[in-house]
Amino acid sequence: MVNTASSSYLVDLDTLLVRMRESDDPAQLATWVIEFISTTFAPTLIWLATYDDYHHQMIGQGGICLMADYAPLRSPVPLDPGSLIEQVVIEQQLITIPDLPQETRMGRWQQESKQLGVQGCLLVPICFKRRTFGLVLMGTQAWGAFIDDNEKALLGMLLGQYAASLYHIEQTWQQQATKQAAAPLLNLGNAIRQGNTLDERLRIALDHIRHLYLKARPSLRSMPSPTSKAFFSFCSAANPKEPRVMPS
């Protein structure tokens, strides 16, 4: 447990929030969140995941644990109906799990809790504008709740800014995609005006449309949805970071 009233923690958080507001890199944001939680709360397990609403699954963005190469830290994890993780995503409410090894609604996390060295567990939603962007799972070797209300508030400020930053990155991405989609139409209009007759204009239009289709076909296949794994993991793929493993 940390002293959240300590000026050093508040100064560190304030500095980090400023950096997060200025960042447009989802992978870097995830790294900062994990590092701050690790330094401030020192849990045995951290799992940061974003929510892919299209496929109703969580996308691991990294974390720390006792197990080397633990797949869920950076892999898609389907949401089981009725699970506590699904409940947090839907209801946007924090859930404390005093004894993870006995909680059957936690799926593989419950099944592998001994290997992970986790007993007490906390699920914290990541929300902005009434939308769930993901959650953080924190685990400790101690039984029961391991952070108090002040620490929850500290965590809420951090994750609230993380969600806000993801939202603004997504909005910027969508605006850029819209501009890129509109540019060919403007070029088409300019090209058509170069025709002197109706037949010439029709031919120019058909040639232009055919060219656009052939050019766009491969990019359409690879264009990520803002809520997909590709959007949230794009920067991670460009600059991959291995999950951190805590010393046993």
TAWOWO-V802755 format. One record per residue. N is the residue number from 0. RES is the residue in three letters. PSI is psi in whole degrees, -180 to 180 (* if undefined). OMEGA is omega in whole degrees, 0 to 359 (* if undefined). Layout:
BEGIN
N RES PSI OMEGA
N RES PSI OMEGA
END
This chain:
BEGIN
0 MET 141 184
1 VAL 161 174
2 ASN 94 185
3 THR -13 176
4 ALA -13 180
5 SER 134 183
6 SER -30 182
7 SER -42 179
8 TYR -40 181
9 LEU -39 178
10 VAL -44 179
11 ASP -42 180
12 LEU -44 180
13 ASP -43 178
14 THR -43 180
15 LEU -40 180
16 LEU -38 177
17 VAL -45 179
18 ARG -39 180
19 MET -37 179
20 ARG -29 184
21 GLU -8 185
22 SER 145 174
23 ASP 24 183
24 ASP 104 181
25 PRO -37 181
26 ALA -41 179
27 GLN -40 178
28 LEU -45 180
29 ALA -42 179
30 THR -45 179
31 TRP -43 181
32 VAL -47 181
33 ILE -43 181
34 GLU -40 180
35 PHE -44 179
36 ILE -42 180
37 SER -45 182
38 THR -40 187
39 THR -43 187
40 PHE -19 179
41 ALA 50 177
42 PRO 161 177
43 THR -34 183
44 LEU 133 170
45 ILE 130 173
46 TRP 115 176
47 LEU 124 183
48 ALA 142 174
49 THR 155 185
50 TYR 121 174
51 ASP 97 186
52 ASP -26 181
53 TYR -43 181
54 HIS 1 181
55 HIS 61 180
56 GLN 163 176
57 MET 142 178
58 ILE 111 181
59 GLY 129 179
60 GLN 4 178
61 GLY -179 180
62 GLY -164 177
63 ILE 149 177
64 CYS 174 180
65 LEU -21 184
66 MET 128 177
67 ALA 142 176
68 ASP 42 179
69 TYR 112 192
70 ALA -44 185
71 PRO -21 182
72 LEU -29 180
73 ARG 32 183
74 SER 160 172
75 PRO 136 178
76 VAL 108 179
77 PRO 145 178
78 LEU 120 178
79 ASP 132 178
80 PRO 131 179
81 GLY -1 180
82 SER 159 179
83 LEU -32 177
84 ILE -43 176
85 GLU -39 179
86 GLN -43 178
87 VAL -42 180
88 VAL -43 184
89 ILE -46 186
90 GLU -15 179
91 GLN 41 179
92 GLN 138 178
93 LEU 142 178
94 ILE 130 174
95 THR 131 179
96 ILE 104 184
97 PRO -36 186
98 ASP 88 184
99 LEU -41 181
100 PRO -19 181
101 GLN -1 184
102 GLU 101 185
103 THR -14 181
104 ARG 14 180
105 MET 10 172
106 GLY -132 184
107 ARG -25 178
108 TRP -40 177
109 GLN -42 183
110 GLN -31 184
111 GLU 16 185
112 SER -35 180
113 LYS -44 178
114 GLN -32 180
115 LEU -12 180
116 GLY 37 186
117 VAL 136 171
118 GLN -66 174
119 GLY 143 186
120 CYS 149 180
121 LEU 131 175
122 LEU 119 184
123 VAL 121 180
124 PRO 152 175
125 ILE 107 190
126 CYS 152 174
127 PHE 133 181
128 LYS 45 177
129 ARG 21 180
130 ARG 137 178
131 THR 119 178
132 PHE -15 180
133 GLY -157 177
134 LEU 165 173
135 VAL 131 173
136 LEU 123 177
137 MET 133 180
138 GLY 152 180
139 THR 163 179
140 GLN -14 181
141 ALA 152 178
142 TRP 145 172
143 GLY -167 180
144 ALA 141 183
145 PHE 4 171
146 ILE 149 182
147 ASP -175 185
148 ASP -38 179
149 ASN -40 179
150 GLU -35 175
151 LYS -38 178
152 ALA -41 177
153 LEU -46 179
154 LEU -38 179
155 GLY -39 178
156 MET -42 180
157 LEU -50 184
158 LEU -29 175
159 GLY -42 178
160 GLN -35 177
161 TYR -46 179
162 ALA -42 179
163 ALA -40 179
164 SER -42 177
165 LEU -39 180
166 TYR -47 182
167 HIS -35 175
168 ILE -43 179
169 GLU -42 179
170 GLN -42 178
171 THR -43 179
172 TRP -43 180
173 GLN -40 179
174 GLN -41 178
175 GLN -39 179
176 ALA -38 179
177 THR -42 179
178 LYS -41 180
179 GLN -34 179
180 ALA -31 183
181 ALA -27 184
182 ALA -45 179
183 PRO -32 179
184 LEU -38 177
185 LEU -41 178
186 ASN -37 178
187 LEU -43 179
188 GLY -42 178
189 ASN -39 181
190 ALA -41 181
191 ILE -37 181
192 ARG -15 179
193 GLN -16 179
194 GLY 140 181
195 ASN -27 181
196 THR 168 179
197 LEU -41 180
198 ASP -42 180
199 GLU -41 181
200 ARG -40 177
201 LEU -42 180
202 ARG -44 179
203 ILE -42 181
204 ALA -45 181
205 LEU -43 178
206 ASP -41 182
207 HIS -44 180
208 ILE -42 179
209 ARG -43 179
210 HIS -43 180
211 LEU -40 181
212 TYR -47 181
213 LEU -35 181
214 LYS -37 186
215 ALA -21 187
216 ARG -49 179
217 PRO -35 182
218 SER -31 178
219 LEU -36 179
220 ARG -34 187
221 SER -4 183
222 MET 121 183
223 PRO 145 171
224 SER 145 180
225 PRO -19 180
226 THR 8 185
227 SER 171 175
228 LYS -38 184
229 ALA -39 181
230 PHE -49 185
231 PHE -26 184
232 SER 5 184
233 PHE -51 182
234 CYS -31 177
235 SER -38 179
236 ALA -34 181
237 ALA -30 181
238 ASN 72 188
239 PRO 144 175
240 LYS 134 180
241 GLU 145 175
242 PRO 143 179
243 ARG 139 179
244 VAL 125 180
245 MET 143 177
246 PRO 138 180
247 SER * *
END
